Amino acid sequence: MIKGAAIWIFLAVAVLCIALAATGCFVAAFYLWIAPHLGAAAAAAITGAALLGVAAFLALAGGVLLRQLKRRRVSLMAEFGSILGLASRLTAMLVRKDPKKALLVSLVVGALAEYISVPRRKS
Protein backbone atom coordinates (compact mmCIF):
# COMPACT_ATOMS: atom_id res chain seq x y z
CA MET A 1 0.00 0.00 0.00
CA ILE A 2 2.79 2.42 0.88
CA LYS A 3 4.72 1.41 -2.23
CA GLY A 4 1.66 2.10 -4.39
CA ALA A 5 1.13 5.49 -2.77
CA ALA A 6 4.79 6.38 -3.29
CA ILE A 7 4.54 5.43 -6.96
CA TRP A 8 1.39 7.57 -7.38
CA ILE A 9 3.06 10.53 -5.68
CA PHE A 10 6.17 10.15 -7.86
CA LEU A 11 4.06 9.97 -11.01
CA ALA A 12 2.02 13.03 -9.98
CA VAL A 13 5.19 15.05 -9.35
CA ALA A 14 6.71 13.89 -12.65
CA VAL A 15 3.55 14.83 -14.59
CA LEU A 16 3.42 18.20 -12.83
CA CYS A 17 7.07 18.95 -13.72
CA ILE A 18 6.57 17.93 -17.35
CA ALA A 19 3.38 20.00 -17.60
CA LEU A 20 5.20 23.00 -16.11
CA ALA A 21 8.02 22.63 -18.64
CA ALA A 22 5.50 22.30 -21.48
CA THR A 23 3.71 25.44 -20.29
CA GLY A 24 7.02 27.32 -20.35
CA CYS A 25 7.64 26.13 -23.90
CA PHE A 26 4.16 27.25 -24.97
CA VAL A 27 4.69 30.69 -23.43
CA ALA A 28 8.05 31.04 -25.20
CA ALA A 29 6.51 29.88 -28.49
CA PHE A 30 3.68 32.39 -28.11
CA TYR A 31 6.19 35.17 -27.51
CA LEU A 32 8.35 34.12 -30.48
CA TRP A 33 5.28 33.92 -32.71
CA ILE A 34 4.09 37.43 -31.82
CA ALA A 35 7.50 39.20 -31.62
CA PRO A 36 8.22 39.46 -35.38
CA HIS A 37 4.78 40.95 -36.04
CA LEU A 38 4.56 43.50 -33.21
CA GLY A 39 8.06 43.96 -31.82
CA ALA A 40 9.68 42.67 -28.65
CA ALA A 41 8.08 45.11 -26.20
CA ALA A 42 4.54 44.59 -27.46
CA ALA A 43 5.02 40.82 -27.58
CA ALA A 44 6.22 40.81 -23.97
CA ALA A 45 3.23 42.94 -22.92
CA ILE A 46 0.75 40.69 -24.74
CA THR A 47 2.37 37.55 -23.32
CA GLY A 48 2.20 39.01 -19.80
CA ALA A 49 -1.42 40.04 -20.27
CA ALA A 50 -2.30 36.56 -21.53
CA LEU A 51 -0.60 34.99 -18.50
CA LEU A 52 -2.46 37.37 -16.16
CA GLY A 53 -5.71 36.38 -17.87
CA VAL A 54 -4.98 32.69 -17.34
CA ALA A 55 -4.07 33.39 -13.69
CA ALA A 56 -7.30 35.34 -13.15
CA PHE A 57 -9.33 32.53 -14.69
CA LEU A 58 -7.64 29.96 -12.44
CA ALA A 59 -8.20 32.17 -9.38
CA LEU A 60 -11.91 32.54 -10.16
CA ALA A 61 -12.31 28.83 -10.89
CA GLY A 62 -10.45 27.97 -7.67
CA GLY A 63 -12.68 30.32 -5.67
CA VAL A 64 -15.82 28.70 -7.06
CA LEU A 65 -14.41 25.26 -6.33
CA LEU A 66 -13.52 26.21 -2.74
CA ARG A 67 -17.02 27.61 -2.14
CA GLN A 68 -18.54 24.36 -3.38
CA LEU A 69 -16.23 22.36 -1.13
CA LYS A 70 -17.28 24.45 1.88
CA ARG A 71 -20.92 23.64 1.13
CA ARG A 72 -20.08 19.94 0.88
CA ARG A 73 -17.93 19.99 4.04
CA VAL A 74 -20.68 18.32 6.08
CA SER A 75 -20.83 15.37 3.72
CA LEU A 76 -17.04 15.19 3.57
CA MET A 77 -16.89 15.08 7.37
CA ALA A 78 -19.48 12.30 7.37
CA GLU A 79 -17.33 10.35 4.89
CA PHE A 80 -14.27 10.97 7.06
CA GLY A 81 -16.20 9.67 10.08
CA SER A 82 -17.16 6.52 8.21
CA ILE A 83 -13.53 6.00 7.21
CA LEU A 84 -12.49 6.38 10.86
CA GLY A 85 -15.18 3.89 11.88
CA LEU A 86 -13.90 1.40 9.33
CA ALA A 87 -10.33 1.91 10.56
CA SER A 88 -11.40 1.31 14.15
CA ARG A 89 -13.24 -1.91 13.18
CA LEU A 90 -10.17 -3.12 11.29
CA THR A 91 -7.97 -2.28 14.26
CA ALA A 92 -10.27 -4.17 16.63
CA MET A 93 -10.20 -7.17 14.31
CA LEU A 94 -6.38 -7.03 14.14
CA VAL A 95 -6.11 -6.86 17.94
CA ARG A 96 -8.43 -9.85 18.35
CA LYS A 97 -6.57 -11.92 15.76
CA ASP A 98 -2.96 -11.13 16.69
CA PRO A 99 -2.23 -8.70 19.53
CA LYS A 100 1.53 -8.83 18.90
CA LYS A 101 1.14 -7.52 15.37
CA ALA A 102 -1.25 -4.85 16.60
CA LEU A 103 1.33 -3.69 19.15
CA LEU A 104 4.04 -3.62 16.49
CA VAL A 105 1.84 -1.64 14.10
CA SER A 106 0.94 0.86 16.83
CA LEU A 107 4.62 1.34 17.69
CA VAL A 108 5.53 2.00 14.07
CA VAL A 109 2.60 4.39 13.53
CA GLY A 110 3.43 6.23 16.74
CA ALA A 111 7.07 6.59 15.72
CA LEU A 112 6.03 7.89 12.28
CA ALA A 113 3.60 10.36 13.84
CA GLU A 114 6.29 11.66 16.18
CA TYR A 115 8.80 11.91 13.32
CA ILE A 116 6.35 13.87 11.18
CA SER A 117 5.12 16.17 13.96
CA VAL A 118 8.51 17.18 15.39
CA PRO A 119 9.63 20.54 13.93
CA ARG A 120 12.87 20.47 11.98
CA ARG A 121 15.83 22.66 12.81
CA LYS A 122 16.70 24.95 9.93
CA SER A 123 20.40 24.94 9.26
C-alpha positions as CSV (number, residue, x, y, z in Angstrom):
1,M,0.0,0.0,0.0
2,I,2.8,2.4,0.9
3,K,4.7,1.4,-2.2
4,G,1.7,2.1,-4.4
5,A,1.1,5.5,-2.8
6,A,4.8,6.4,-3.3
7,I,4.5,5.4,-7.0
8,W,1.4,7.6,-7.4
9,I,3.1,10.5,-5.7
10,F,6.2,10.2,-7.9
11,L,4.1,10.0,-11.0
12,A,2.0,13.0,-10.0
13,V,5.2,15.0,-9.3
14,A,6.7,13.9,-12.7
15,V,3.6,14.8,-14.6
16,L,3.4,18.2,-12.8
17,C,7.1,19.0,-13.7
18,I,6.6,17.9,-17.4
19,A,3.4,20.0,-17.6
20,L,5.2,23.0,-16.1
21,A,8.0,22.6,-18.6
22,A,5.5,22.3,-21.5
23,T,3.7,25.4,-20.3
24,G,7.0,27.3,-20.4
25,C,7.6,26.1,-23.9
26,F,4.2,27.3,-25.0
27,V,4.7,30.7,-23.4
28,A,8.1,31.0,-25.2
29,A,6.5,29.9,-28.5
30,F,3.7,32.4,-28.1
31,Y,6.2,35.2,-27.5
32,L,8.3,34.1,-30.5
33,W,5.3,33.9,-32.7
34,I,4.1,37.4,-31.8
35,A,7.5,39.2,-31.6
36,P,8.2,39.5,-35.4
37,H,4.8,41.0,-36.0
38,L,4.6,43.5,-33.2
39,G,8.1,44.0,-31.8
40,A,9.7,42.7,-28.6
41,A,8.1,45.1,-26.2
42,A,4.5,44.6,-27.5
43,A,5.0,40.8,-27.6
44,A,6.2,40.8,-24.0
45,A,3.2,42.9,-22.9
46,I,0.7,40.7,-24.7
47,T,2.4,37.6,-23.3
48,G,2.2,39.0,-19.8
49,A,-1.4,40.0,-20.3
50,A,-2.3,36.6,-21.5
51,L,-0.6,35.0,-18.5
52,L,-2.5,37.4,-16.2
53,G,-5.7,36.4,-17.9
54,V,-5.0,32.7,-17.3
55,A,-4.1,33.4,-13.7
56,A,-7.3,35.3,-13.2
57,F,-9.3,32.5,-14.7
58,L,-7.6,30.0,-12.4
59,A,-8.2,32.2,-9.4
60,L,-11.9,32.5,-10.2
61,A,-12.3,28.8,-10.9
62,G,-10.5,28.0,-7.7
63,G,-12.7,30.3,-5.7
64,V,-15.8,28.7,-7.1
65,L,-14.4,25.3,-6.3
66,L,-13.5,26.2,-2.7
67,R,-17.0,27.6,-2.1
68,Q,-18.5,24.4,-3.4
69,L,-16.2,22.4,-1.1
70,K,-17.3,24.5,1.9
71,R,-20.9,23.6,1.1
72,R,-20.1,19.9,0.9
73,R,-17.9,20.0,4.0
74,V,-20.7,18.3,6.1
75,S,-20.8,15.4,3.7
76,L,-17.0,15.2,3.6
77,M,-16.9,15.1,7.4
78,A,-19.5,12.3,7.4
79,E,-17.3,10.4,4.9
80,F,-14.3,11.0,7.1
81,G,-16.2,9.7,10.1
82,S,-17.2,6.5,8.2
83,I,-13.5,6.0,7.2
84,L,-12.5,6.4,10.9
85,G,-15.2,3.9,11.9
86,L,-13.9,1.4,9.3
87,A,-10.3,1.9,10.6
88,S,-11.4,1.3,14.2
89,R,-13.2,-1.9,13.2
90,L,-10.2,-3.1,11.3
91,T,-8.0,-2.3,14.3
92,A,-10.3,-4.2,16.6
93,M,-10.2,-7.2,14.3
94,L,-6.4,-7.0,14.1
95,V,-6.1,-6.9,17.9
96,R,-8.4,-9.8,18.4
97,K,-6.6,-11.9,15.8
98,D,-3.0,-11.1,16.7
99,P,-2.2,-8.7,19.5
100,K,1.5,-8.8,18.9
101,K,1.1,-7.5,15.4
102,A,-1.2,-4.8,16.6
103,L,1.3,-3.7,19.2
104,L,4.0,-3.6,16.5
105,V,1.8,-1.6,14.1
106,S,0.9,0.9,16.8
107,L,4.6,1.3,17.7
108,V,5.5,2.0,14.1
109,V,2.6,4.4,13.5
110,G,3.4,6.2,16.7
111,A,7.1,6.6,15.7
112,L,6.0,7.9,12.3
113,A,3.6,10.4,13.8
114,E,6.3,11.7,16.2
115,Y,8.8,11.9,13.3
116,I,6.4,13.9,11.2
117,S,5.1,16.2,14.0
118,V,8.5,17.2,15.4
119,P,9.6,20.5,13.9
120,R,12.9,20.5,12.0
121,R,15.8,22.7,12.8
122,K,16.7,24.9,9.9
123,S,20.4,24.9,9.3
